[in-house]
């Protein structure tokens, strides 16, 4: 009987332990759920910039490649202009060019350009369109000759040409030309492109493969290439620099010439230059550079380009001479252009910049246009400039 009683007691004790386990579980201390750290808000690239500094980023002003133009120096130092173009022809070589460029880059201070580096550009296409020459610069073949090279050979050559630009302080090349000319026969009637053999060839595949190679070589050297002239100058019979009323009557949104630009955008182009010709099938009322339909609707919208859009020269081109300098700058920016090029007449920078500042101060909608354009330019500089 004693052993039986002990056994019953032991079973009861074990049963009590089993019953008490859930109770012990319920009374255990619960660890608090960790609080997720808040995601920091993205920093506005324009934070801390004055209106004048933002407007300055929207202009690229020319200087002769042989000397630092005092007007252009003042544009950077006093007008807050954030970009410079080396114009004309120089045979002084890389070292002399670098010394000229340094005079401008030294002005890119917090007070002038909000400390942002300058885009220093030139036209280094090849053939007759090669601004910088002399010791340290190779003599570049025409684009038509480049088009006869294999893409791999052209990419290697372009990397070398790009390194020469970088050594001279240039970080943007307004090239390659991707305008599509229908045939060798038509090239003779196409003064701006065919007249100088600025085309890689006469079919989209040749143009895009060689433009891709040229861009890749430049980018390897740290130079930003700019494809031009949207939506194409291959079908015009006059030169927008020297003639007015230059008109393309055939190009549409689905033309092969527009498709070439689409291919370049899809393969990573970061900057596109607008044509100043009129395209009757796209917008018969305005030069492309002043047309929201072409700049914002077609290039930004249909083709999906989100990089920097710049104008061709708006200072001395005969094609836009009917508009006042102030209107040229404002119309281009309202159309969706980010950088207004004043390559030939730097003295026009002052009235153009003043007009844009005044309109942004008076018109909140235009002030937003300025901000959007400035963000494109600042983003490009932060992403691409070393």
PETABEL-V480372 format. One record per pair of residues at least 24 apart in sequence whose C-alpha atoms are under 10 Angstrom apart, sorted by sequence separation. I is the first residue (numbers start at 1). GAP is how many residues later the second one is. If there is no record, write none. Layout:
# PETABEL-V480372
i=I gap=GAP
i=I gap=GAP
This chain:
# PETABEL-V480372
i=55 gap=24
i=56 gap=24
i=57 gap=24
i=58 gap=24
i=59 gap=24
i=60 gap=24
i=61 gap=24
i=62 gap=24
i=63 gap=24
i=64 gap=24
i=65 gap=24
i=66 gap=24
i=137 gap=24
i=176 gap=24
i=180 gap=24
i=231 gap=24
i=232 gap=24
i=233 gap=24
i=309 gap=24
i=325 gap=24
i=326 gap=24
i=328 gap=24
i=329 gap=24
i=55 gap=25
i=56 gap=25
i=57 gap=25
i=58 gap=25
i=59 gap=25
i=60 gap=25
i=61 gap=25
i=62 gap=25
i=63 gap=25
i=64 gap=25
i=65 gap=25
i=66 gap=25
i=82 gap=25
i=83 gap=25
i=136 gap=25
i=137 gap=25
i=179 gap=25
i=232 gap=25
i=274 gap=25
i=289 gap=25
i=315 gap=25
i=317 gap=25
i=325 gap=25
i=326 gap=25
i=327 gap=25
i=330 gap=25
i=331 gap=25
i=52 gap=26
i=53 gap=26
i=54 gap=26
i=55 gap=26
i=56 gap=26
i=57 gap=26
i=61 gap=26
i=62 gap=26
i=64 gap=26
i=65 gap=26
i=66 gap=26
i=82 gap=26
i=137 gap=26
i=138 gap=26
i=178 gap=26
i=231 gap=26
i=232 gap=26
i=310 gap=26
i=311 gap=26
i=314 gap=26
i=315 gap=26
i=316 gap=26
i=317 gap=26
i=325 gap=26
i=326 gap=26
i=329 gap=26
i=330 gap=26
i=52 gap=27
i=53 gap=27
i=54 gap=27
i=55 gap=27
i=56 gap=27
i=65 gap=27
i=66 gap=27
i=77 gap=27
i=80 gap=27
i=81 gap=27
i=136 gap=27
i=137 gap=27
i=180 gap=27
i=230 gap=27
i=231 gap=27
i=252 gap=27
i=272 gap=27
i=309 gap=27
i=310 gap=27
i=311 gap=27
i=312 gap=27
i=313 gap=27
i=314 gap=27
i=315 gap=27
i=316 gap=27
i=317 gap=27
i=324 gap=27
i=325 gap=27
i=326 gap=27
i=329 gap=27
i=330 gap=27
i=52 gap=28
i=53 gap=28
i=54 gap=28
i=76 gap=28
i=80 gap=28
i=136 gap=28
i=137 gap=28
i=178 gap=28
i=179 gap=28
i=230 gap=28
i=231 gap=28
i=232 gap=28
i=251 gap=28
i=252 gap=28
i=253 gap=28
i=308 gap=28
i=309 gap=28
i=310 gap=28
i=311 gap=28
i=312 gap=28
i=313 gap=28
i=314 gap=28
i=315 gap=28
i=316 gap=28
i=317 gap=28
i=324 gap=28
i=325 gap=28
i=326 gap=28
i=327 gap=28
i=51 gap=29
i=52 gap=29
i=53 gap=29
i=67 gap=29
i=68 gap=29
i=75 gap=29
i=76 gap=29
i=77 gap=29
i=78 gap=29
i=80 gap=29
i=136 gap=29
i=178 gap=29
i=231 gap=29
i=232 gap=29
i=247 gap=29
i=248 gap=29
i=249 gap=29
i=250 gap=29
i=251 gap=29
i=252 gap=29
i=253 gap=29
i=308 gap=29
i=309 gap=29
i=310 gap=29
i=311 gap=29
i=312 gap=29
i=313 gap=29
i=314 gap=29
i=315 gap=29
i=316 gap=29
i=326 gap=29
i=327 gap=29
i=330 gap=29
i=50 gap=30
i=66 gap=30
i=67 gap=30
i=73 gap=30
i=74 gap=30
i=76 gap=30
i=77 gap=30
i=80 gap=30
i=82 gap=30
i=83 gap=30
i=137 gap=30
i=177 gap=30
i=178 gap=30
i=230 gap=30
i=231 gap=30
i=246 gap=30
i=247 gap=30
i=248 gap=30
i=249 gap=30
i=250 gap=30
i=251 gap=30
i=252 gap=30
i=290 gap=30
i=308 gap=30
i=309 gap=30
i=310 gap=30
i=311 gap=30
i=312 gap=30
i=313 gap=30
i=314 gap=30
i=315 gap=30
i=316 gap=30
i=325 gap=30
i=326 gap=30
i=330 gap=30
i=65 gap=31
i=66 gap=31
i=68 gap=31
i=69 gap=31
i=73 gap=31
i=76 gap=31
i=77 gap=31
i=80 gap=31
i=81 gap=31
i=82 gap=31
i=133 gap=31
i=136 gap=31
i=137 gap=31
i=176 gap=31
i=230 gap=31
i=231 gap=31
i=245 gap=31
i=246 gap=31
i=247 gap=31
i=248 gap=31
i=249 gap=31
i=250 gap=31
i=251 gap=31
i=252 gap=31
i=289 gap=31
i=307 gap=31
i=308 gap=31
i=309 gap=31
i=310 gap=31
i=311 gap=31
i=312 gap=31
i=313 gap=31
i=314 gap=31
i=315 gap=31
i=334 gap=31
i=338 gap=31
i=65 gap=32
i=67 gap=32
i=68 gap=32
i=72 gap=32
i=73 gap=32
i=75 gap=32
i=76 gap=32
i=77 gap=32
i=80 gap=32
i=81 gap=32
i=82 gap=32
i=132 gap=32
i=136 gap=32
i=178 gap=32
i=202 gap=32
i=229 gap=32
i=244 gap=32
i=245 gap=32
i=246 gap=32
i=247 gap=32
i=248 gap=32
i=249 gap=32
i=250 gap=32
i=287 gap=32
i=313 gap=32
i=315 gap=32
i=316 gap=32
i=334 gap=32
i=337 gap=32
i=338 gap=32
i=67 gap=33
i=68 gap=33
i=74 gap=33
i=76 gap=33
i=78 gap=33
i=79 gap=33
i=80 gap=33
i=82 gap=33
i=83 gap=33
i=125 gap=33
i=132 gap=33
i=143 gap=33
i=178 gap=33
i=228 gap=33
i=244 gap=33
i=245 gap=33
i=246 gap=33
i=247 gap=33
i=248 gap=33
i=249 gap=33
i=272 gap=33
i=287 gap=33
i=315 gap=33
i=333 gap=33
i=336 gap=33
i=337 gap=33
i=338 gap=33
i=66 gap=34
i=67 gap=34
i=68 gap=34
i=73 gap=34
i=77 gap=34
i=78 gap=34
i=79 gap=34
i=80 gap=34
i=82 gap=34
i=83 gap=34
i=84 gap=34
i=85 gap=34
i=86 gap=34
i=87 gap=34
i=88 gap=34
i=89 gap=34
i=143 gap=34
i=176 gap=34
i=177 gap=34
i=227 gap=34
i=248 gap=34
i=265 gap=34
i=271 gap=34
i=314 gap=34
i=315 gap=34
i=335 gap=34
i=336 gap=34
i=338 gap=34
i=339 gap=34
i=65 gap=35
i=68 gap=35
i=69 gap=35
i=77 gap=35
i=78 gap=35
i=82 gap=35
i=83 gap=35
i=84 gap=35
i=85 gap=35
i=86 gap=35
i=87 gap=35
i=88 gap=35
i=97 gap=35
i=126 gap=35
i=143 gap=35
i=176 gap=35
i=199 gap=35
i=240 gap=35
i=241 gap=35
i=249 gap=35
i=270 gap=35
i=271 gap=35
i=272 gap=35
i=273 gap=35
i=274 gap=35
i=275 gap=35
i=276 gap=35
i=334 gap=35
i=337 gap=35
i=338 gap=35
i=339 gap=35
i=64 gap=36
i=65 gap=36
i=67 gap=36
i=68 gap=36
i=76 gap=36
i=77 gap=36
i=82 gap=36
i=83 gap=36
i=84 gap=36
i=85 gap=36
i=86 gap=36
i=87 gap=36
i=97 gap=36
i=125 gap=36
i=132 gap=36
i=175 gap=36
i=176 gap=36
i=240 gap=36
i=248 gap=36
i=269 gap=36
i=270 gap=36
i=271 gap=36
i=272 gap=36
i=273 gap=36
i=274 gap=36
i=275 gap=36
i=276 gap=36
i=300 gap=36
i=330 gap=36
i=333 gap=36
i=334 gap=36
i=336 gap=36
i=337 gap=36
i=338 gap=36
i=63 gap=37
i=75 gap=37
i=76 gap=37
i=81 gap=37
i=82 gap=37
i=83 gap=37
i=84 gap=37
i=85 gap=37
i=86 gap=37
i=97 gap=37
i=124 gap=37
i=176 gap=37
i=227 gap=37
i=239 gap=37
i=240 gap=37
i=247 gap=37
i=262 gap=37
i=266 gap=37
i=268 gap=37
i=269 gap=37
i=270 gap=37
i=271 gap=37
i=272 gap=37
i=273 gap=37
i=274 gap=37
i=275 gap=37
i=276 gap=37
i=290 gap=37
i=295 gap=37
i=299 gap=37
i=315 gap=37
i=333 gap=37
i=336 gap=37
i=338 gap=37
i=339 gap=37
i=63 gap=38
i=82 gap=38
i=83 gap=38
i=84 gap=38
i=85 gap=38
i=94 gap=38
i=96 gap=38
i=124 gap=38
i=176 gap=38
i=227 gap=38
i=239 gap=38
i=240 gap=38
i=261 gap=38
i=265 gap=38
i=266 gap=38
i=269 gap=38
i=270 gap=38
i=271 gap=38
i=272 gap=38
i=273 gap=38
i=274 gap=38
i=275 gap=38
i=276 gap=38
i=290 gap=38
i=295 gap=38
i=296 gap=38
i=297 gap=38
i=338 gap=38
i=339 gap=38
i=89 gap=39
i=93 gap=39
i=94 gap=39
i=95 gap=39
i=96 gap=39
i=175 gap=39
i=176 gap=39
i=194 gap=39
i=238 gap=39
i=265 gap=39
i=266 gap=39
i=268 gap=39
i=269 gap=39
i=270 gap=39
i=271 gap=39
i=272 gap=39
i=273 gap=39
i=274 gap=39
i=289 gap=39
i=290 gap=39
i=292 gap=39
i=295 gap=39
i=296 gap=39
i=297 gap=39
i=333 gap=39
i=334 gap=39
i=337 gap=39
i=338 gap=39
i=89 gap=40
i=90 gap=40
i=91 gap=40
i=92 gap=40
i=93 gap=40
i=94 gap=40
i=95 gap=40
i=175 gap=40
i=193 gap=40
i=194 gap=40
i=247 gap=40
i=258 gap=40
i=262 gap=40
i=263 gap=40
i=265 gap=40
i=273 gap=40
i=290 gap=40
i=291 gap=40
i=292 gap=40
i=295 gap=40
i=296 gap=40
i=330 gap=40
i=333 gap=40
i=88 gap=41
i=89 gap=41
i=90 gap=41
i=91 gap=41
i=92 gap=41
i=93 gap=41
i=94 gap=41
i=95 gap=41
i=124 gap=41
i=192 gap=41
i=193 gap=41
i=194 gap=41
i=231 gap=41
i=232 gap=41
i=233 gap=41
i=236 gap=41
i=246 gap=41
i=253 gap=41
i=258 gap=41
i=262 gap=41
i=264 gap=41
i=265 gap=41
i=276 gap=41
i=278 gap=41
i=290 gap=41
i=291 gap=41
i=292 gap=41
i=294 gap=41
i=295 gap=41
i=296 gap=41
i=76 gap=42
i=88 gap=42
i=89 gap=42
i=90 gap=42
i=91 gap=42
i=92 gap=42
i=93 gap=42
i=94 gap=42
i=173 gap=42
i=176 gap=42
i=191 gap=42
i=192 gap=42
i=193 gap=42
i=227 gap=42
i=230 gap=42
i=231 gap=42
i=232 gap=42
i=233 gap=42
i=236 gap=42
i=245 gap=42
i=261 gap=42
i=262 gap=42
i=265 gap=42
i=276 gap=42
i=277 gap=42
i=289 gap=42
i=290 gap=42
i=291 gap=42
i=292 gap=42
i=293 gap=42
i=294 gap=42
i=295 gap=42
i=87 gap=43
i=88 gap=43
i=89 gap=43
i=90 gap=43
i=91 gap=43
i=92 gap=43
i=93 gap=43
i=94 gap=43
i=122 gap=43
i=175 gap=43
i=190 gap=43
i=191 gap=43
i=193 gap=43
i=194 gap=43
i=226 gap=43
i=227 gap=43
i=228 gap=43
i=229 gap=43
i=230 gap=43
i=231 gap=43
i=232 gap=43
i=233 gap=43
i=236 gap=43
i=262 gap=43
i=276 gap=43
i=277 gap=43
i=289 gap=43
i=290 gap=43
i=291 gap=43
i=292 gap=43
i=293 gap=43
i=87 gap=44
i=88 gap=44
i=89 gap=44
i=90 gap=44
i=91 gap=44
i=92 gap=44
i=93 gap=44
i=121 gap=44
i=190 gap=44
i=192 gap=44
i=193 gap=44
i=195 gap=44
i=225 gap=44
i=226 gap=44
i=227 gap=44
i=228 gap=44
i=229 gap=44
i=230 gap=44
i=231 gap=44
i=232 gap=44
i=233 gap=44
i=259 gap=44
i=261 gap=44
i=276 gap=44
i=288 gap=44
i=289 gap=44
i=290 gap=44
i=291 gap=44
i=292 gap=44
i=86 gap=45
i=87 gap=45
i=91 gap=45
i=92 gap=45
i=93 gap=45
i=120 gap=45
i=173 gap=45
i=189 gap=45
i=190 gap=45
i=191 gap=45
i=192 gap=45
i=193 gap=45
i=224 gap=45
i=225 gap=45
i=226 gap=45
i=227 gap=45
i=228 gap=45
i=229 gap=45
i=230 gap=45
i=231 gap=45
i=232 gap=45
i=253 gap=45
i=258 gap=45
i=286 gap=45
i=287 gap=45
i=289 gap=45
i=290 gap=45
i=291 gap=45
i=292 gap=45
i=86 gap=46
i=91 gap=46
i=120 gap=46
i=129 gap=46
i=172 gap=46
i=173 gap=46
i=189 gap=46
i=190 gap=46
i=191 gap=46
i=192 gap=46
i=193 gap=46
i=224 gap=46
i=225 gap=46
i=226 gap=46
i=227 gap=46
i=228 gap=46
i=229 gap=46
i=230 gap=46
i=231 gap=46
i=233 gap=46
i=253 gap=46
i=289 gap=46
i=290 gap=46
i=291 gap=46
i=171 gap=47
i=172 gap=47
i=187 gap=47
i=189 gap=47
i=190 gap=47
i=191 gap=47
i=192 gap=47
i=224 gap=47
i=225 gap=47
i=226 gap=47
i=227 gap=47
i=228 gap=47
i=229 gap=47
i=230 gap=47
i=232 gap=47
i=288 gap=47
i=289 gap=47
i=290 gap=47
i=121 gap=48
i=122 gap=48
i=124 gap=48
i=125 gap=48
i=171 gap=48
i=178 gap=48
i=179 gap=48
i=186 gap=48
i=187 gap=48
i=189 gap=48
i=190 gap=48
i=191 gap=48
i=192 gap=48
i=229 gap=48
i=231 gap=48
i=289 gap=48
i=120 gap=49
i=121 gap=49
i=122 gap=49
i=123 gap=49
i=124 gap=49
i=125 gap=49
i=126 gap=49
i=175 gap=49
i=176 gap=49
i=177 gap=49
i=178 gap=49
i=179 gap=49
i=186 gap=49
i=187 gap=49
i=188 gap=49
i=189 gap=49
i=190 gap=49
i=191 gap=49
i=192 gap=49
i=211 gap=49
i=215 gap=49
i=253 gap=49
i=119 gap=50
i=120 gap=50
i=121 gap=50
i=122 gap=50
i=123 gap=50
i=124 gap=50
i=125 gap=50
i=126 gap=50
i=144 gap=50
i=171 gap=50
i=172 gap=50
i=173 gap=50
i=174 gap=50
i=175 gap=50
i=176 gap=50
i=177 gap=50
i=178 gap=50
i=179 gap=50
i=186 gap=50
i=187 gap=50
i=192 gap=50
i=253 gap=50
i=119 gap=51
i=120 gap=51
i=121 gap=51
i=122 gap=51
i=123 gap=51
i=124 gap=51
i=125 gap=51
i=147 gap=51
i=149 gap=51
i=171 gap=51
i=172 gap=51
i=173 gap=51
i=174 gap=51
i=175 gap=51
i=176 gap=51
i=177 gap=51
i=178 gap=51
i=179 gap=51
i=180 gap=51
i=181 gap=51
i=183 gap=51
i=186 gap=51
i=208 gap=51
i=212 gap=51
i=231 gap=51
i=289 gap=51
i=118 gap=52
i=119 gap=52
i=120 gap=52
i=121 gap=52
i=122 gap=52
i=123 gap=52
i=124 gap=52
i=125 gap=52
i=144 gap=52
i=145 gap=52
i=146 gap=52
i=147 gap=52
i=148 gap=52
i=162 gap=52
i=166 gap=52
i=170 gap=52
i=171 gap=52
i=172 gap=52
i=173 gap=52
i=174 gap=52
i=175 gap=52
i=176 gap=52
i=177 gap=52
i=178 gap=52
i=179 gap=52
i=180 gap=52
i=181 gap=52
i=182 gap=52
i=204 gap=52
i=208 gap=52
i=211 gap=52
i=212 gap=52
i=215 gap=52
i=216 gap=52
i=118 gap=53
i=119 gap=53
i=120 gap=53
i=121 gap=53
i=122 gap=53
i=123 gap=53
i=143 gap=53
i=144 gap=53
i=145 gap=53
i=146 gap=53
i=147 gap=53
i=148 gap=53
i=161 gap=53
i=162 gap=53
i=165 gap=53
i=170 gap=53
i=171 gap=53
i=172 gap=53
i=173 gap=53
i=174 gap=53
i=175 gap=53
i=176 gap=53
i=177 gap=53
i=178 gap=53
i=179 gap=53
i=180 gap=53
i=181 gap=53
i=182 gap=53
i=203 gap=53
i=204 gap=53
i=207 gap=53
i=208 gap=53
i=211 gap=53
i=215 gap=53
i=216 gap=53
i=118 gap=54
i=119 gap=54
i=142 gap=54
i=143 gap=54
i=144 gap=54
i=145 gap=54
i=146 gap=54
i=147 gap=54
i=159 gap=54
i=162 gap=54
i=163 gap=54
i=167 gap=54
i=169 gap=54
i=170 gap=54
i=171 gap=54
i=172 gap=54
i=173 gap=54
i=174 gap=54
i=175 gap=54
i=178 gap=54
i=179 gap=54
i=180 gap=54
i=181 gap=54
i=203 gap=54
i=204 gap=54
i=207 gap=54
i=208 gap=54
i=209 gap=54
i=215 gap=54
i=142 gap=55
i=143 gap=55
i=144 gap=55
i=145 gap=55
i=146 gap=55
i=147 gap=55
i=151 gap=55
i=154 gap=55
i=155 gap=55
i=158 gap=55
i=159 gap=55
i=162 gap=55
i=163 gap=55
i=166 gap=55
i=174 gap=55
i=177 gap=55
i=178 gap=55
i=179 gap=55
i=180 gap=55
i=181 gap=55
i=204 gap=55
i=205 gap=55
i=208 gap=55
i=209 gap=55
i=212 gap=55
i=215 gap=55
i=56 gap=56
i=57 gap=56
i=141 gap=56
i=142 gap=56
i=143 gap=56
i=144 gap=56
i=145 gap=56
i=150 gap=56
i=154 gap=56
i=155 gap=56
i=157 gap=56
i=158 gap=56
i=159 gap=56
i=161 gap=56
i=162 gap=56
i=163 gap=56
i=165 gap=56
i=166 gap=56
i=177 gap=56
i=178 gap=56
i=179 gap=56
i=204 gap=56
i=208 gap=56
i=212 gap=56
i=232 gap=56
i=53 gap=57
i=56 gap=57
i=57 gap=57
i=65 gap=57
i=142 gap=57
i=143 gap=57
i=144 gap=57
i=151 gap=57
i=152 gap=57
i=153 gap=57
i=154 gap=57
i=155 gap=57
i=156 gap=57
i=157 gap=57
i=158 gap=57
i=159 gap=57
i=160 gap=57
i=161 gap=57
i=162 gap=57
i=163 gap=57
i=164 gap=57
i=165 gap=57
i=166 gap=57
i=203 gap=57
i=204 gap=57
i=207 gap=57
i=212 gap=57
i=231 gap=57
i=53 gap=58
i=55 gap=58
i=56 gap=58
i=60 gap=58
i=62 gap=58
i=142 gap=58
i=143 gap=58
i=144 gap=58
i=148 gap=58
i=151 gap=58
i=152 gap=58
i=154 gap=58
i=155 gap=58
i=156 gap=58
i=158 gap=58
i=159 gap=58
i=160 gap=58
i=162 gap=58
i=163 gap=58
i=165 gap=58
i=205 gap=58
i=211 gap=58
i=230 gap=58
i=231 gap=58
i=274 gap=58
i=53 gap=59
i=54 gap=59
i=57 gap=59
i=60 gap=59
i=61 gap=59
i=62 gap=59
i=147 gap=59
i=150 gap=59
i=151 gap=59
i=154 gap=59
i=155 gap=59
i=158 gap=59
i=159 gap=59
i=162 gap=59
i=163 gap=59
i=164 gap=59
i=204 gap=59
i=208 gap=59
i=229 gap=59
i=230 gap=59
i=52 gap=60
i=53 gap=60
i=54 gap=60
i=60 gap=60
i=61 gap=60
i=62 gap=60
i=147 gap=60
i=150 gap=60
i=151 gap=60
i=153 gap=60
i=154 gap=60
i=155 gap=60
i=156 gap=60
i=157 gap=60
i=158 gap=60
i=159 gap=60
i=160 gap=60
i=161 gap=60
i=162 gap=60
i=163 gap=60
i=229 gap=60
i=49 gap=61
i=50 gap=61
i=52 gap=61
i=53 gap=61
i=57 gap=61
i=60 gap=61
i=149 gap=61
i=151 gap=61
i=152 gap=61
i=153 gap=61
i=154 gap=61
i=155 gap=61
i=156 gap=61
i=157 gap=61
i=158 gap=61
i=159 gap=61
i=160 gap=61
i=162 gap=61
i=49 gap=62
i=53 gap=62
i=57 gap=62
i=147 gap=62
i=148 gap=62
i=151 gap=62
i=152 gap=62
i=154 gap=62
i=155 gap=62
i=156 gap=62
i=158 gap=62
i=159 gap=62
i=161 gap=62
i=162 gap=62
i=50 gap=63
i=53 gap=63
i=144 gap=63
i=147 gap=63
i=150 gap=63
i=151 gap=63
i=154 gap=63
i=155 gap=63
i=158 gap=63
i=159 gap=63
i=162 gap=63
i=231 gap=63
i=274 gap=63
i=49 gap=64
i=50 gap=64
i=105 gap=64
i=143 gap=64
i=146 gap=64
i=147 gap=64
i=152 gap=64
i=153 gap=64
i=155 gap=64
i=156 gap=64
i=159 gap=64
i=230 gap=64
i=231 gap=64
i=273 gap=64
i=309 gap=64
i=49 gap=65
i=66 gap=65
i=146 gap=65
i=152 gap=65
i=155 gap=65
i=230 gap=65
i=272 gap=65
i=273 gap=65
i=308 gap=65
i=48 gap=66
i=49 gap=66
i=65 gap=66
i=66 gap=66
i=102 gap=66
i=273 gap=66
i=307 gap=66
i=308 gap=66
i=47 gap=67
i=64 gap=67
i=65 gap=67
i=98 gap=67
i=101 gap=67
i=102 gap=67
i=129 gap=67
i=143 gap=67
i=231 gap=67
i=271 gap=67
i=273 gap=67
i=308 gap=67
i=309 gap=67
i=310 gap=67
i=46 gap=68
i=97 gap=68
i=98 gap=68
i=100 gap=68
i=101 gap=68
i=128 gap=68
i=129 gap=68
i=143 gap=68
i=146 gap=68
i=231 gap=68
i=273 gap=68
i=308 gap=68
i=309 gap=68
i=98 gap=69
i=99 gap=69
i=100 gap=69
i=101 gap=69
i=127 gap=69
i=128 gap=69
i=129 gap=69
i=230 gap=69
i=307 gap=69
i=308 gap=69
i=94 gap=70
i=97 gap=70
i=98 gap=70
i=99 gap=70
i=126 gap=70
i=127 gap=70
i=128 gap=70
i=306 gap=70
i=307 gap=70
i=308 gap=70
i=93 gap=71
i=94 gap=71
i=97 gap=71
i=98 gap=71
i=126 gap=71
i=127 gap=71
i=143 gap=71
i=241 gap=71
i=308 gap=71
i=94 gap=72
i=95 gap=72
i=96 gap=72
i=97 gap=72
i=98 gap=72
i=126 gap=72
i=240 gap=72
i=241 gap=72
i=246 gap=72
i=247 gap=72
i=307 gap=72
i=308 gap=72
i=94 gap=73
i=95 gap=73
i=97 gap=73
i=125 gap=73
i=240 gap=73
i=241 gap=73
i=244 gap=73
i=245 gap=73
i=246 gap=73
i=307 gap=73
i=94 gap=74
i=95 gap=74
i=182 gap=74
i=242 gap=74
i=243 gap=74
i=244 gap=74
i=245 gap=74
i=246 gap=74
i=93 gap=75
i=94 gap=75
i=182 gap=75
i=241 gap=75
i=242 gap=75
i=243 gap=75
i=244 gap=75
i=245 gap=75
i=94 gap=76
i=180 gap=76
i=181 gap=76
i=241 gap=76
i=242 gap=76
i=243 gap=76
i=244 gap=76
i=180 gap=77
i=240 gap=77
i=241 gap=77
i=242 gap=77
i=243 gap=77
i=244 gap=77
i=179 gap=78
i=180 gap=78
i=239 gap=78
i=240 gap=78
i=241 gap=78
i=243 gap=78
i=244 gap=78
i=178 gap=79
i=179 gap=79
i=180 gap=79
i=230 gap=79
i=239 gap=79
i=240 gap=79
i=241 gap=79
i=178 gap=80
i=180 gap=80
i=239 gap=80
i=240 gap=80
i=241 gap=80
i=179 gap=81
i=180 gap=81
i=229 gap=81
i=230 gap=81
i=178 gap=82
i=179 gap=82
i=226 gap=82
i=227 gap=82
i=228 gap=82
i=229 gap=82
i=230 gap=82
i=178 gap=83
i=226 gap=83
i=228 gap=83
i=229 gap=83
i=86 gap=84
i=226 gap=84
i=228 gap=84
i=85 gap=85
i=84 gap=86
i=178 gap=86
i=85 gap=87
i=84 gap=88
i=85 gap=88
i=83 gap=89
i=85 gap=89
i=125 gap=89
i=175 gap=96
i=176 gap=96
i=177 gap=96
i=174 gap=97
i=175 gap=97
i=174 gap=98
i=175 gap=98
i=172 gap=99
i=174 gap=99
i=124 gap=101
i=121 gap=102
i=120 gap=103
i=121 gap=103
i=123 gap=103
i=119 gap=104
i=120 gap=104
i=121 gap=104
i=119 gap=105
i=121 gap=105
i=271 gap=105
i=271 gap=106
i=271 gap=109
i=270 gap=110
i=270 gap=114
i=174 gap=136
i=174 gap=138
i=224 gap=156
i=224 gap=157
i=224 gap=160
i=223 gap=161
i=224 gap=161
i=222 gap=162
i=223 gap=162
i=222 gap=163
i=223 gap=163
i=222 gap=164
i=219 gap=165
i=172 gap=212
i=171 gap=213
i=172 gap=213
i=171 gap=214
i=171 gap=215
i=122 gap=221
i=60 gap=250
i=59 gap=251
i=60 gap=251
i=62 gap=251
i=58 gap=252
i=59 gap=252
i=61 gap=252
i=60 gap=253
i=62 gap=253
i=61 gap=254
i=88 gap=255
i=83 gap=256
i=85 gap=256
i=87 gap=256
i=88 gap=256
i=82 gap=257
i=83 gap=257
i=84 gap=257
i=85 gap=257
i=86 gap=257
i=87 gap=257
i=83 gap=258
i=84 gap=258
i=85 gap=258
i=86 gap=258
i=119 gap=258
i=84 gap=259
i=85 gap=259
i=85 gap=261
i=117 gap=261
i=119 gap=261
i=116 gap=262
i=119 gap=262
i=118 gap=263
i=117 gap=264
i=116 gap=265
i=117 gap=265
i=116 gap=266
i=119 gap=266
i=118 gap=267
i=81 gap=268
i=117 gap=268
i=81 gap=269
i=117 gap=269
i=59 gap=270
i=79 gap=270
i=58 gap=271
i=75 gap=271
i=79 gap=271
i=75 gap=272
i=78 gap=272
i=81 gap=272
i=72 gap=273
i=73 gap=273
i=74 gap=273
i=75 gap=273
i=80 gap=273
i=71 gap=274
i=72 gap=274
i=75 gap=274
i=79 gap=274
i=58 gap=275
i=71 gap=275
i=72 gap=275
i=74 gap=275
i=75 gap=275
i=79 gap=275
i=70 gap=276
i=71 gap=276
i=74 gap=276
i=69 gap=277
i=70 gap=277
i=71 gap=277
i=72 gap=277
i=71 gap=278
i=72 gap=278
i=75 gap=278
i=58 gap=279
i=59 gap=279
i=60 gap=279
i=61 gap=279
i=62 gap=279
i=63 gap=279
i=64 gap=279
i=71 gap=279
i=58 gap=280
i=59 gap=280
i=60 gap=280
i=61 gap=280
i=62 gap=280
i=63 gap=280
i=64 gap=280
i=57 gap=281
i=58 gap=281
i=59 gap=281
i=60 gap=281
i=61 gap=281
i=62 gap=281
i=63 gap=281
i=57 gap=282
i=58 gap=282
i=59 gap=282
i=60 gap=282
i=61 gap=282
i=62 gap=282
i=63 gap=282
i=64 gap=282
i=55 gap=283
i=56 gap=283
i=57 gap=283
i=58 gap=283
i=59 gap=283
i=60 gap=283
i=61 gap=283
i=62 gap=283
i=63 gap=283
i=55 gap=284
i=59 gap=284
i=61 gap=284
i=62 gap=284
i=61 gap=285
i=62 gap=285
i=60 gap=286
i=61 gap=286
i=61 gap=287
i=62 gap=287
i=61 gap=288
i=60 gap=289
i=59 gap=290
i=56 gap=293
i=59 gap=293
i=59 gap=294
i=83 gap=294
i=58 gap=295
i=82 gap=295
i=82 gap=296
i=56 gap=297
i=55 gap=298
i=58 gap=298
i=55 gap=299
i=56 gap=300
i=52 gap=301
i=55 gap=301
i=56 gap=301
i=52 gap=302
i=55 gap=302
i=54 gap=303
i=52 gap=304
i=53 gap=304
i=51 gap=305
i=52 gap=305
i=55 gap=305
i=51 gap=306
i=52 gap=306
i=51 gap=307
i=52 gap=308
i=51 gap=309
i=51 gap=310
i=55 gap=312
i=58 gap=312
i=54 gap=313
i=57 gap=313
i=58 gap=313
i=55 gap=315
i=58 gap=315
i=59 gap=315
i=51 gap=316
i=54 gap=316
i=55 gap=316
i=57 gap=316
i=58 gap=316
i=54 gap=317
i=57 gap=317
i=58 gap=317
i=54 gap=318
i=55 gap=318
i=56 gap=318
i=57 gap=318
i=58 gap=318
i=51 gap=319
i=54 gap=319
i=55 gap=319
i=57 gap=319
i=58 gap=319
i=51 gap=320
i=54 gap=320
i=57 gap=320
i=58 gap=320
i=53 gap=321
i=54 gap=321
i=57 gap=321
i=54 gap=323
i=54 gap=324
i=46 gap=325
i=45 gap=326
i=46 gap=326
i=46 gap=328
i=45 gap=329
i=46 gap=329
i=45 gap=330
i=44 gap=331
i=45 gap=331
i=45 gap=332
i=46 gap=332
i=45 gap=333
i=46 gap=333
i=45 gap=334
i=45 gap=337
